[in-house]
Structure formats: C-alpha cells, structure tokens
Amino acid sequence: MIRFFRFLCLLGLLGSSQAQNSTNEGAQAKPEAVLFDTLPIVEAASLHAQSLLEAPASVTVITAEDIQQRGYRTLAEVLADVRGFFVSYDRNYNYVGVRGFSLPGDYNTRFLVLLNGHSLVENVFGSAGYFGQDFGLDLDLVKRIEIVRGPSSALYGSNGMFATINVITKSPVEFEPWRIVAETGSFGERKAQVSSSQYLGRGANLLISASVFNNIGQSLYFPEFDSPATNYGRAVDTDGEKGYHTFANLIWRNWSFLGYFNSREKLVPTGDYGTVFNDRGTKYVDGRGFLESAYQRSIGAEGELRWRAYYDQYRSTDRFDFPGGPAVVDGRQGGKGDWVGTQLTYRFRAPWKGFLTLGSEASWDLRALIYAYEAAPEYVDVLEINRRNRSLAAFFQQEWNLSRRWTAFLGGRLDDSRYHGISLTPRLGLIYRPSVQSALKFLYGRSFRDPNANEQFYDDGISQISNPDLRPERMQTFEAVFERELGERLELSANAYHYRLGQLITAVPLDDAMIQYQNAALIHSTGLELEVEGRLSPWLKADASLALQRSSYSNNGYLGVNAPSRVGKFLLESPVFRQGLWLSGGLQYLSERRTLGGDAVPPVYLVNFTAASRKLPGGWEAEAGIHNLFNRRYWDPASAGQPMDRIEQDGRSFFVRITWSPQSKQKPRAASRTRLAPAQ
C-alpha cells in the first residue's frame, strides 16, 4: 500500500502540471467538456442545492454519465467504486460498509437511503439498505447519486449515522419518449425494461418504467457440506433470484407525484439457520413501495416552502425448510409494514446574514407486524407481534455567511417516538474558503439509531427473547475535510475523522441457546481518506483513492469483524473512436478482514472492465463488461446464522446490455421544475 500511496502523490503532481498547461490545450479539450468539466451539486447535505465545496460534509456525486460509462447495474456496484466504501455479499443481501464498519448480516441499518429525498427505511427491520436487484429502481432512471459521508440525524432522524445516499431520478422532461433495455450475463442473468416519458398537456409530464428479472444463479460448492448426505457440498440451482421494479413520476406545475413498488425473491444456497442444504424451498421475498405527493413554492424573493405527504409499505415473506424427521418442516416468517407521514419545511433569508431552514415531520404506523408460523407438515402458530410506533420531530438549520471566506452551519433536530423516547441531535460546521477553488471544513455531528421492532420485540421462546428496555445507539463524529480544485483538470480531497459509537445493539447469546439484542459494545474509530481525481490527458480520466482506518471495540467478540484497515480504488476512463465508444476499468482493493469466527479472509484485488457505446444509428446503445477480470478467488465474512465462517464470491463474469430509444419527434413539453430537497 506504500506504493499505492506514492502513486497517489505522483498522480497529483502530474495533474497539477497539466492543470498549469490547460490554457494551451483548451481548444483540444473542448469535446470532452461535457464529461470532465461539469460541476455537480448536492441536495442531501443541507436540504437545498449547493456545490460540493459549499456543502458541510464530504460528498461524492455519481452522475448518469458515470453510470452509463462504467456499466453500473446496481447500487452495490456504484458504491463498491466509491472512496472508502466496500461491499460484502452472503448470497442473499449486499452489505455496505464505510469507515471500517460493516457487521455481517446487520441489514444496513446504519445508513440512510433516499429516493428523491424520500426515506426508504422500513418500519419492521429498520433497513433501507437493499443494494442489489432488491433496490427497486433501475439505474437508467437515475440522474445522479449523492453520497454524503458522516452523520445526518440532525436533518433526517434515526439511522442517519455513517452515510446518507440520495438517489435523484431524471425528470420526465429529461427522459426519452421510449426506452427499451435487454440484458443478459453470466450465471443465467436475464432482465428486460421498458420506460416511457410523455407530455400529457396543460403542463403535466409523466415518466413511467417497469422491469422484470429472472436470474438462474449458479451451482456452488460449500466444503462445510461435503458429504454424501448433502450432495457432496454442491448446491445446484439454489442461487437464483427473480422479481420486478416499477416507478412513476408525474410533475404538474408545483406538484410532484411519485410511485415506487418492487419485489424480489431470492433463493438461499448456504443452508443458513439450520435449513435443509441444496433445497429450493428456502427463500427470502422482500417488497417495498410508496406513494408520495410533494408541493414546492417560492415565497417572496428568497423564501421557499416545501411540503410532502406519503404512504409507505413493506412486505417480507420468508420460507425456511428445516429437517424434521420423515417430513420437512415448512417454516414461514416475515413482516408487514404500512405507515403514513408528512413533512413541512420553510427556508428563508434570516434578518442576519444567511438562511434559516425550519421543519417539522410526523409519521404514524398503520401496521408493524412481525409473524412466524409452521405451514407444514401441520400448521403451528409461533408468533404474531404488531407494535405500532408514532413519531414527531422538529428541526432547524442556520447558515451564516460570516465573511467572504467563512461560513458557519448550526442545526439540530428533536425526535420523540412512542417506544424510544426523546433524541436531540445537534450539528455544527465551519467552512473556510481560502479561494474559490478550495475549502477547509471542520464538522461535528451527533446521530442515533432507534432499535427496530425485530430487535426490541421479537420473542418466539425458541431462538430469541425480546428486550423492551433496549436503548437507541448514539454516535458522535468529528471530521476535518480539505477539498481543492486545480483548474479544470484536477480535484484533491482529504478527510480525517474520528467517531465514537456507543450502546451498539448486537445479538448476545444466552445460556439457554437463545439470543437477545442488547446494548453491548462501544466503538472508537479514527481514519483518513485521500482522493485524487482528474484528467491525465484530454482523453484520459483517472480517479485514485485510499482510505485508512483503525477501530477499537469494548466487546472483543466483535473486534474488527469485516473491518478492512485499508480500502483502495483506482478508476480509468477514456473515449475512443471519436467518442463513439467509452472504455473504463477499475481496481478495488480491500485489506484482510476478520470473520465472526475469529479467522480472517485474505486481501481482495478485483479488476473490472466496461465498454459502452454512445448513441448508435437507429437509436441503439450497447454496453458490455467483465467483473473480476483475472478470475481471482476471494471471500467475504459470512453473516450470523450461516454454517460457514466465510463465503467464496463470484469468479470472472460478464454482462451485455442492449438499449433502443427511437429518435421520434414529440410535442413541446413544459419546463421541469427543480427537484424537491430531501426529506425523510
């Protein structure tokens, strides 16, 4: 890794030298201006649009061009290439880690994922982190993805601890009239998508999209089951997944209406929780959806009012086939969540220098049901719990322009909920701008995560007992961020942080072979993230990053589990053939990680490659990619409940996507209004 760090420094020197010569090469670089010189904005950091240098956070923005040129197909693939982030997979869900934290099987409960500002956190298991095909939005619809590091509870409440990921979709007026996509790949991957954007008249524009996928999966070998009774460790045709995605957005004057519904069924090949190995009966089914209406209006010269109301739902239907003597026991469990909510914010210029944002939010559970029963060989009712929560919150954020170079941020939020009491989360930020192209940020924030219904109330008397006294997790974070743009060619960033996460909620084994979720650990972590991004030449763009971290746990049973001390990324992109084709390649590096069993998985080195075309004659586009180009063997730590300590990941694989969007004329459309700022 010392060589990797030296390469970062060399890359910075090269980029700096070329930035000084940018004037002479300006004319030559013009064709690439759209890719390299676009200045991204972010909304999720402060509830309004601002540049990355102005935002009181360390932010990465992935654009629609990045998604297309790098061949990203899932949100997990996007995050795997982002500075400091890493992704692990247990053949069921993708788990995202950052800043050295990713407990296997924790369902990504310490992240916030937003869709056009709408929180995707569900009210049963407290997760928003479905990052594979279980994330129900096709990336063709995405305009940009805002990745905001650090706590965000001062704006969004519970779960906003390590990062906030806001996925912004394209407006109906930005999308093609029709778009048809077909995709195939290794391991029986198959997917089809149809999208359409239409002007309905009277200023109304509609975007609708639907896709279906049916991936066969692959046959896998697990040495833990290598015996004649379990097919010598071969799990055949038990790794597939299938499901659908739907999305609709209607924009009319100051109103926006969103609809989002999806479902995924995943077979599980690992024999987790003692289920029958090499059996197609065990599966997880997750569905998520919401309907939202949002209104935005300018008041006066600089005031802005935003209001939204929504209905959300979550469905989980899991099946577990257990050995039960002469007959297999068909066990079912899952959750059903329905809730409604509303949020109102008003941003205006305060009498003193700067802007003040005031907001309030409320949500009510209509249902938060957890159930379990045995469907065969005879029906047995095991569990049914429906603890409906309700919450109220008020928040503010003040931005002061102290001088031409100094800006201060002060914010806070007060949350009160039926089962978790009151949480107060402040936020402080001070930004110094020594020049228009640079910023030095000093940030402090507190965040929290309320226990979810499963952790607090699940009690079947067999595997888990409830803990009504479970307290919220609480975290304090200190950060210093330096960002600088060197001309139009190079961007540098460095981010040092320290966080203290107390009252960590973990499953604690009890004497009678059951578990109970308890506030059982305290974590301290310190880290440094470095990134250099820019053009090495008019035809070559590079992005190199390195994240270093060290953590200490008060509970040694979780010391360093799935926590790499080093995470490195290196990306290259280049147009060829007069911009008709884009080539991109990427290296992902993870240092050694410990497993739940106390062993370790070796370091990971992955190389991915993608070729993507621009628009071809007749409205066609094509993408092709190879993951794990050199077919390296690597493993991720297994989740709790699985019989193995580590799980081998996929070898070399490929995909091909073909897209057709006809070049048809259409009626003039009404102008699209600005996207609503994020809201929970």
N, C-alpha and C positions, 0 to 999 in steps of 0.2 A: 504493500500500500504506500510505502515511501515513494516508490517510482510513480505511482498514480498521482500523488500529491505534487511531485516535481512536474509531472505533465500538466497539471492544472496551472501551475505558475508559468510554464513555458507557453501554454495556450494564451494566458493573459498578456504576456509580452508580445506575442505575435499579433493578437487582436489590437493591442494598443498601438503598435507600429502601423498596422493597416488603417486604424482609425485616423491617424495623422495624415495618411495619404488619400483619405476618402474624397477630398475635393477633386483631385486629378482623375479619380476613377468614377466620379459621379455619373457621367454620361453612360459609361459602360454598365453601371449597376442598375440603371433605371428599370429594366424589365423585371427585376426581382423585387422592386419596391413593395409590391403588394404583400409578399411573404415576409420580408425582413424588417420593414420599417413601420408596420402597423403598431400603434401604441395601444395596448389592451387596457381595459378598465375593469373595475371590480365593484360589485354592489354589496356583497355579503359582509364585508368588513365593517361597514358603518351605516347600513340601511339606506345608502344612496350611492350613485355612481361617482367614482373618483379614480384617479390614476394610481398605479401601483406604488409610486413614490409617496403619494399623499395618504395612502391607507395606513392606519395604525396596526399593522400586522405584517408578517412575512407571507407573501401571496404568490402563488403560481397560477397562471391562466393558460389553459389549453384551448386553442381555437378550433373552429370547424376545419380549417386548413390542416392543422396538426393531426386531427383525427383521420382525415382522408389520406394524407400523405404517408402517415406512419401505419396505416392499416388497422387502427384500433377497432375492435368489435364489441368489447365490453368495458365497463367502468373499471374492472380489475386490471385490464391491460393498460388502461390510461395511467392508473395510479402506480403501477409497477415501474413506470419510467420517470416518475416524479421524484425530485430531490428528497431524500430522507425517508421515503415511503417504501414499504415492502409488503408482499402479498404471499400468504400461505394457503394451502388447499388440502382439505381432508376427504376428498372425493364426494363431498356434499355441498359445502359452502366455501366461499372465498373469504379469508380473514385478512383485514388490512391492519398493518402496524406502522407506527411512526414514533420517532424519538425513543426507540428502544422498548416499546410496549406493544405486545400483542399476545395475550393469553390465549392458547389454543381453545377453540370452542366457546369463546365468550360472546359470540353473536354480534360483535362490533358495536357494543352498546355505548362506547365512549366517544363515538363520532356522531356528528350531525350531517345528514344528507338532505339537501333541499332540492326541490324541483320547481324552478321559477319562484323560489322563495318559500315554497310550501314544504313544511317538515314531513319527512317520511317515517319518523319514529312511530312505531305502533304501540298500542296500549296494553299488550299482553306480555310480550317478552322484552319490550323496551328497545327493540333493534330498528335501525334504519339502514343497516349495512348489508344489503344484498347487492353484490358487485358483479356477479356473473350474468347469465341469462335470467336469473331471478330478479335482476334490476329491470323493471318493466318498460324501459324506454330504449328504443333503437337509436344508436348514435348518429344515424343520418339526420335526425331531427335536431341535433344539438348545435347551438351557435357558439357557446363557449362553456367551459367548466372552470369555476373559480375554486381554488383550493387554498383556504385560509388557515394557516397554522396557529395553534395556541387556543386558549380558552375563549368561548363566546357566550357563556351563560349570562353575561350582563345584557345581552341582546335577545337570546333565544331560550334561556332557562335550562332545564335539565338536559343532560347528555352532551352539552357543548364543552368538551374537555380538551381533547387533543387536536382536533381539526374540524372545520366546517367545510363541506363540499357542496357548492351550489351549482346545479346543472341548469343552464339557461337554454331554452329551446328557441329555434328560429321562429320568427313571426310568420303568420300566414302570408304576408306580402313579400317575404324573403324566400319563400319556398317555391319549387317548380309546380306547375299545374298538375303534373303527374310524375310519379317516380316509382319504378318497379325494380326490385332487387332480388336476385337469386344468389345463394351462397352454398358452397359445399367445401368439405375439407376432410382431413384425416379422422379416423375413428368414427366414420359414419355421420359426420356433421351435415345437416341439411336445414336450410332456412329460406323463407320467402317473405317478402314485404311489399305492400302496396301503400302508397301515400298520395294524397291529393290536396291541393290548395286552390280555393275558389273564391272569387269575389261575388258576394250574394246581392249586391246593390245596397243603396241607402247607407253606404259607409261601413258595411259589415264584411269581414273577411274570415274564412273558415279554413282550418288545417285539420285534416283527419289522417290517421295512419293505423295500420294493423299489420301484424306479422305473426307467423307460426313457425315453430321449430320442432324438429324431432331428431335428436342426436342418438344414434345407436349406442355409442360408447365403445369401449374396448374390453377385451378379455385381459384380466390382470392376475398376477401371481403374488400370493402373500405367504412367505415362508412360515409364518406362525400357524398356518392351517395345513401344512404339508403332511397329510396322512391319507390313507385310502378312504377313510370315512368322510373326508371333506374334499374329495376330488383333487387330492394332492396339491392343495393350495391354489387351484385355478378357479377364479370367479368368472364365469362365462356369461356374457350378455346380462350383466347385473350393474352396469355403469351408465346406462342411458338416461336421458332427460328429454322432456317434451313440454310444450306449453305455448302460450300466446302473449302478445303485447298489444295494447290498444291505447291510443292517445287522440285527443281532440282539443282544439283551441279556437274559440270564436272571439274575435275582437270587434267591438262596435262602439264607436265614439270613445267615451271614457271608461268603458266596461271591458273586462276580460273574463271569459268563462272557460274553465279547464275541466277536462275529464280524463282520468288515467286509471285503467284497470288491466290487471295482468295476472297470470298464474303460471307456476312451474311445478312439474312433478319430476322428482329425482330419485332414481334407484340408488341404493347404497350397497356397495360391494364389500365393505370391510367387516361385516358381522358385528357391528357395534352394539354395545349394551347386551351382549349375550344372545343376539338373534341368530337364526339359522344361517350358516355360511353358504354361499352360492345358491341363494334363494331369491327369486324375483319378487317376492311378496313384500319385503321390507322397502319402504319408500317414504319420502317426505314430500308433501304438497303445500306450497305457500302461495297465497294470493293477496294482492294489495291493490287498493283503489281509493280514489277520492273524487269528489265533485266540488268545485270552488267557483265562487263569483267574487270578482275584485273590482274596485272602483278607485279611480285616481283623478284628482282635480287640483289645478293650481288656484291658489287664493292670493290675491294681490300680486305684487311684483315678484316675490321670492318665497312665498309660502306654498306648501304642498300637503294635501290631505290624501291619505290612503286608507282604504277600508277593505276588509275581506271577510267572507263567511264561508264555512266549508263543512262538508260531511265526509268522514273517512271510514274505511272499513279494512279489516284484516281477517284472513282466514288461514288456518293451519290445520291440515288433516294428515296425520302421520300414522303409518301402519308398521307394526313390528311383529314379525313371525318368530315366536320362541319355541324351542324344542319342549314338548310336553308329553313324552311317552309315546303312545301309539298315534296320537294326533298332535298336529302343530297348533299351538295357541296363537290365535289371531288377536293381537293387542292393538288397540287404537287410542291415540291421544292427540290433543291439539288445542287450538284456541280460536275463539270467535270474538272479534272486537269491532265495535261500532261507536263512534263519537262525533260530536259536533263542536264547532268553536268559531270564534270571531276575533279579529284584531283591528285596532284603530290606531293610526299614527299621524302625527302632525309635525312637520318640520318647517321652521320659520327662522328668519333672522332676528336674533335677540337684540335688546337695546344696547348691550355691549358688543364688542367685536366678535363675530362668529355666528354660528347657527345652533339652535336648540331643537332637539327632537324629543317629543313626548309620546308615550304609547301605553296602551293597555291591551290585555289579552285575557280571554276566558275560554275554558273548554269543559265539556261535560261528557262523561262516558254514558252511552246508552246500554252498552254491554261490554264486559271484560271477562269473558267466560273461559275457564280452563277445564278441560274434561279428560277423562280416561275411562276406558271400559274394555272388556274382552268380548269380541264378537263371536268367537268360535273356540272350542267345539260347542260351548254353550255361553249364553250371554251372562256376563257378570259386570255389574256397575261398580266401578272403582272410585271415581272421583268426579265431582262437579262443583266448581267454585266460581262465583260471579261477584267480584268485589269492584264495584263501580266507583271510580275516582272522579273528582272535580277539582279544578284549579283556577285561580285568579292570579294575575300578575300586572304590575305597573313598572314602567322603566323610563329612563331618560338618557340622553346623551348630549353633552355640551361640547362644542368645538370652538376653541378660542384661537383667533389669529393674533398671537401676542406681538409679533413684529413681522417684518418681511421674511425673516428666516425661521422663526419659531412658531409652532402650532401645538396646542395642548388639547387633549381629549379627556373628558371626565364623564363616566357613565355608571349606571347601576340599575339593578333590577331586583324587585321584591316579589318572590313567589310564595304563594300559600296554597297548599293542597290538603285534601281531606285526610290522607293517610300518612303524609310525610312532613307536615308542619310548614314552618316558615324558613325560607332560604334567602339571604341577602348576598348578592354577588356584585362587588364593585369592579371598576375597570379604569385604569389610568394609562395615558400615553403622552409622550413628549417627543415631538419630531423637530429635528434641526436640519434645515436645508442650506448647506454652505454654498450650493449653486443650484441652478435649475435642473441639472442632470444628476444630483446626488441627494441622499437623505440618510440621516442617522436617527434611529428610533430607539427610545427607551420605553419598555412596556411592562405593565404589571396587570395581572388579572386573577380573579378567583372564579372557580367553576364548581359545579356539583352534578351528581347523577343520583336521582331517586331510585330506590330499589324497584324493580319491576314486579308485576303481580306474581310471576312464576317464582322469583326468588323469595318473596315475602310470604306468600300464602299457600303455595303448593304443599299438600300433605296427603300422601296416599297410604301412610303407615307401612309401606313396603320398602321404598327406596329413599324417600325424603320426608322430613318433617318441616313444618312451617316455622317462621320466625317473625311474628308480628312486630317485634321491637327492633327490627333491622333499620339502621340509620343510613342516610344518604352518604355517598362518597363525596369528599371535598378535596379540591386541589388548588394550590397557589403556584403561579408561574411568573418567573422573572425572565425578561428577554432583552437583548440588545441586537439591533439589526442595522447593518450597513449595506446600502444599495447605491450603485453608481452606473450611469450610462456614459460610455466613452464614445462620443459621436453617434453615428447611426449604425455602428458595426459591433459594438461590444457592450455587454451588461455583466456587471460583477455583483455578487451578493455574499454576505457573511452573516450568520445568525448564531449567536450564543444564547443558551437558555439553561435555566435550572427550574425544575418543578418538584413539588412535594405533594404527593397524593396520599391522603390519609383515609382511614376507615374503608380500605379496599374490600369490596364484597367478593368473597370467594366461598366455594363449596368446601366445607370442613367435614372429613369423615368422623363418624361417631362410633362408639364401642359396639353397637348392635348392627354394624354393617350398613347403616343408613348414613345419609349426608344431611347437613343443614347449612344454609347460606348464612355466613356471619361476617361482621366487620373485623377481618382477621389480619390485615397487613398494612404496613406503611412503606411507601416507596420514595426514595430520593433519586433523582436522575439529573445529570449535567451533560451537556452536549454542545457540539459545534457543527454547523452545516456551511459548506462552501460551494459556490456555483459560479461557473464562467460560461456565458452564452454569447454567441455572435458569429460573424462571417469570417471564415479563414480566407475566402476569396469571393468574388462576385457570384460564384456558382457553388459555393460550399458553405453550409451552416453547421456549426457544432455546438453541443451542449454537454459540459462535463461537470459532475457534482460529486461531492464526498461528504458523508455525514458520519461523525464520530460521537459516541455516547458511552457513558458508564452509569450503571444503576446499582442501587443497594436496596435490599428488601429486609424489613424486620422479620418476616416469616421466611426462613431459608428454604422452605419447601417450594417456593416459587422463585427462587433466586435465578434470574437471568433466563427464564423459560421463554424460548422463541424470541430472544432479545439480542440481535446481532450488534456487536460493538462498532462495526463498520458497514456502511452501505454506500456503494459507489455506482454511478451511472455515467454512460458516455453515449451520446447520440450524434449521428451524422446524417445530413440530408443534402441532396443535390438534384437539380433539374437537368435533364439531358434531352437531346433531340429537340432543340428549340422549345423547351418547356412542354413537350408532348408527353413526357414521362418523368415521374419522380422516383428516385431511389432513396431509401433510408435504411439505416442499420443501427442497432443499439446493443450495448453491453450492459448487463445487470450483474452486480456483484454483491453477495451477502457473506459476511464472515460466519464463523462457526456459531451454531445456536444450540442451547441445551434443550432437552426434552423433559416432559413431565416425569419420566422415569429416572432422570438424573444422568442419562448419557448425553451424547451430542451428535448432531448431524454435521457433516463436513461443509466447508465453504461452497458457495454456489457461484458459478460463472456461466451465464447464459448469453448467447448471441442470437438476435432476431434480425430478419431482413424482410423488407417490403418493397414492392414495385407497384406504383399507382399511376394510372394514366389521367391526363386531363380529358376534357370533353372530346370524344372522337366523332367523326362524321356519322350523322343519323341519330345523335343524342346518346351514344353509348359511352360507358366508362367501364374500366376494368381494374381490379386490384388482385394481387397475389402476394402471399407472404409465407415465410418459413420461420417457425419458432424452434428454439433450441437447435440452431443450425448445425452444430458439431455433435449433436446427439449425446450430450453429457448426462451421466446418471447423477441424480441428486434427490434429496429427500427433504420433506418438511416435518416438523414435530407433529405427532398425532394429537387429536383432541381427547379430552377426558371421556371415558366410556368406551374407547376403542381398544381392542385386544392387543394392538401393536403399539410400539413406542414411537415409530416413525413411519411415514408413508412415502413410497417412491413416487416421483412425479413423472409427467409425460416425457418421452424422448422426442426425437425430431418429428415435427408435424407441419402440415401445410394447409393453406386455405386459398380459395378462389372466389371472388365476388364479381358479378356482372350486374351493371346498372343501366337502365334505359329510362330516359326522361325526354319525351318528344319536344321538339322546338316548335311549339304551337303558339299562335297568337291568342291573346285574351283581352277582355275588356279592361280598361284602366281601373286601377284599384285605389281605394282610399289609403292615405298615408298611415303607416303604422305608428302608434304612439310608443313612448318609452316603456320598457318593461317595468313592472311593479318591483319595488325593492323587496328583499327577502322578509318573510315573516314566518313564524312557527305555525 
